[in-house]
Amino acid sequence: MTITDIDFKSKTRELTPLDREYPERLRVIQNPPRTLYVRGELPGETMPTVAIIGARDATDYGLDVARTFGRMLSSRGIGIISGMAAGADSAGQWGAIEGGGKTFAVFGCGLNICYPARNYRLYTEILSHSGGILSEVPLDSPPLPKQFASRNRIISALADVIIVIEAREKSGTFITVNCALEQGKQVFALPGRVTDSLSKGCNQLIKEGAEILTSPEDILEYLHLKSSGEQILMEKDTSMLTDSQRNVYRLLTPDATHMDEILQKSGMSVQKLTAALLELEILGFSECTKTGFYRRKI
């Protein structure tokens, strides 16, 4: 999707390593972009930054985790770096916006091309929330595979920490991970079940030495942003729920469960269960992923 704003070119800055605004994090890598095309802001040199990356076809659970981490970390003043790709990347960036923080998207095409097109709203929200978009290729450059592979070194260079939410055994995510390791960055990976194809890549990373990602506290502690005795809970506070709502919530899992199974375990009538599920969804404790299937939201 091409952005047709007639003032787009005038709003785009072109930076080289000789410019003062050019990020120091990029200047020190082995192959810094010769030209950086920028709209909006760039992450400040003293701003702690975290890249949230993962599968484009992430599970509902993976999307929920990415969004939650983006929200919680950005609320602590951490800039969220990603590529605005479908799936885990954009979920993390939406979370950053919800957390009231800043997020920065690195494109593999010209900045006047929103790719994927369905992320146009995210594109505009990033800019309207004092974030930024950047690319090393000129305006009007189409989204070519080699450019996306190349831009991954920029994502890892701008981030102090890289977290991988979900990834297959052979995934493009590993390009970013390898760049991060070459740049001396710390990689965290979300563990998953050995039977899940989208967890095999993360489990392999952990096996090879990546840190296990269990909560936002892991990242805050690594970045020395966690106060002594501080604890951030990812679990929702259920004290506001009624007994029936709480009982149903306990039966839900991050994976979608059919209503018939919940009905059998709850011992409730269909009418009461339907009401409780609807109330939980309105309160943000659950969601209906498709007709008849419900899952817990983090």
N, C-alpha and C positions, 0 to 999 in steps of 0.2 A: 504494500500500500504506500503510494508516494504522497508525501505531504505537499500540498500545493500552495502553502503560504508564500505570497510574493516577497515578503520580507525575510524569508528563511535565511538566505545567504548573508544578509547584513547582521542577523542574530547569531551567526556561527563564527566562533573564533578559531583561528589557525595558529597553533603553537608549535614551536620547535624547541629542542633542548637548550637553545640559547635564550629563550624567553624566561623571565622571572617566574611567571605563573605555571610553567611546565612542572608537573609533579616530580619531586625528588625521588619518589619511589620508582618512577619509570626511568629516570635519568641514570640510575645506578645498575640497571639490569644489562645483560650481555648484548641484547639487541633492542635498544629503545626505539619506539616509533619515531621516524624522521619528522613526521608532521602529525599533530594531534588536532582533530576537529572536535570542537566542544560547544555544547549548548547548556546553559545553566551553570551550576557550580561544579567545582572539583573537590574531592575530599581534602580537607586541610591537612597539613603535614603533621600536626599533633593529634588529629582525630584518629582514635582507634577504629580499625576497619575489619570486617569479616566478610568473606565471600561465601554465599550460600549457593551451592550448585547441586545438580542431581539429574535424575531421569526426566525426560520430556513426557513420558507416559507414567509418571509417578502414581502410586496408589493413593486412595483417599487418605490413608494414614500418613503417607509421605508428604502429601500436600499440606495436611494439617500441621505436621511437625515443622515443616519449612516455614509456614506462615506464623506459627507460634514463636519460633526462634527469631524470625525477623522482627516480630512485634516486640518481644521482650528485650532483645539486644538493642534495638534502635531506641527504645524508651530510656536506655541508659547512656545515650549519646554515642553509640557505636554506629558508624556508617556501614550500610549493607551494600556490598558490591556483587553484581551478577551480570548476566548477559541478556536479560529480559526474554529468555527463551521460554517456550511453553513448559508447563510442568513445575518442578521444584524451584527452578530459578525465579520465575515470575511470582510464585507463591511466597517466596521469601521476601521479594520486593514489595508485594502487597502488604505483607505483615509489617514491614518497615514503615510504610505510609500510615498504617493503622496505629502504630506505636508512636506516631508524632515525630519520627526521626527522618534522616535523610538516606536516600538510596541512589546509587549511581550505576547506570547501565552501559556496558561496553558493547558496541555494535560490531557486527561482521559485515556491514554494508554502509552505504552513505547515511548520514543522520536524517536525511529527508525521506528515508524509506523505512516505514515501520514494519519490522519483520519479527514474528509473524503478525499479519494484519489484525488479528483478533486482539492483540495487545495494545491497540491504539489508545484505549482509555488509560491503561497503565502508563503509556508513553507520556500522555499529557499530565497525569497525576504526579509523576516523578518530577517534572519541571515545575508544576504549581506548588509543590511542597519543598522547594529549595534544594532539590537534588540536581543531578546532571546526567547528560548522555554524551558519550564520546566515541570516537572511532579513529582509526589510523588511515582509513580510505576516504577519498573525496566524496562530496555530495554526488548523488545519482549513481554511485557504484552499486551494482546489483548484489544480492546475497549469494555469494559463491562459497562452496565448501572450504576451499583453501583459506579464505579470509576468516572464516569462523574458527578454524584450527589455529590460525595465527593470533587472533584476538585473545585467545585463552591465556597467553602469557601476560597480557595486560591485566586481565582479571586477577590473576594470582599475584602479580607485582603490586597492584594497588591495595591488596588485602594483607593484613597482619596474620590472619588465620583463615584457613579454608575448611569449610565443613561440607561433607558429602552426605546428602540425605538418602538417596537410593541410587543404585547403579547396577547395571548388568555386568556379567563377567567380562565382556568386551564392550566397553562403552567409551564414547567421546569424552566423558567426564575425566577419564584417565589422562587425557592430554593436559588438562588444567592441573591435575594432581602432579604429573611429572614436571611441569613447569614450576609448580610451587616448591617441589623438593629441590630442584636445581637452584632455586632462588633462596633456599634455606628457610622456607616457611613451614609452620606447623600445620599438619592435616589431622582433622577429626573426622570420624565416620560413624554414622548411625548403624548400630548392629541390627540384625534381623534374623528371621527364621531361616534355617539352612535349606528349607524346601522352597523358599520364595526366590524366584529368578531375579527380582529387583534388589535382593539383599546380598546376592553372591558377590557382587563387586565390592560392597562395603565390608563384608566379612573378610574378603581377601585382603583389603587394605589394612584392616585391623591385624590380621595374621602377619602381615609384612611390617607392622610397626606403627601404624596410625593410631592415634589416641581414640578411645571409645567415647562416643558422644552420648551422654545420658541426660543432661539437663543444661539450661543456659548457664548454670553455675560453673560448669566445666570451662566455658569460654571466659567468663568473668574472672575466674581464678587465674587462668593462663595469662590474661591481659592485666592482672593485678588491679582489677576494678571491683573486686569483691571485698566488702568490709568483714571484719571478724565477726563470726556468729551469724552472718547474714544468710538467709535461705530464700530462694525463689522457687515457688511451687508451680509446677505445670498442671497439677490436678486442680480442677475447679472446686470452689467452696460450695458444698451442697447444703449448708445450714439453712439456706433460704427456701429449700424445697419442702414440699409436704411429704408425709410418709409414703404415700403411693408413688409420687414422682421419684423419690429417692430410691425406692425399691426397684422401680423400672430402670432407673439410671444405672444401678449396680449390675443389672443383667446385660447392659449394653457393653460392647467392646469396640476397639478402634476399627475392627472389621465389620462390615455390614451383616446384620443378622435378620432373617426373615421374621415377620411378625408372628407367624404360627409358632415358631420356636420360643419366642419371648412369651407368648400367651401361655404356652405349656408350662414354662418355668415359673411364671408369675402367679398362676392360679387365679388371675383376675378375669372378670368378664370382658368380652370384646369391647363393649362400650366404654368401660373404665380404662382399659389399656389404651384404646385409641385416644381418649381424652388426655391421658398422662403423656403419651408420646407427642401429641400436638403441643401440649404445654411445655415440654422439655425442649422441643424444637424452637418455639417462640422465645424461650429464655436463653437459647444459645448453648444448651447442654447436649443436644443431639441433632442429627440431620437425617432426612430421608434421601438416600442416594438414588434409589429407583423405587418404583411402586412396590410397597410391601417390605422393603428392606430399610433397616435403621442402624445407625452407628453412633457411638459416643464421640463427641468433639472434645479435644483437649482444652 
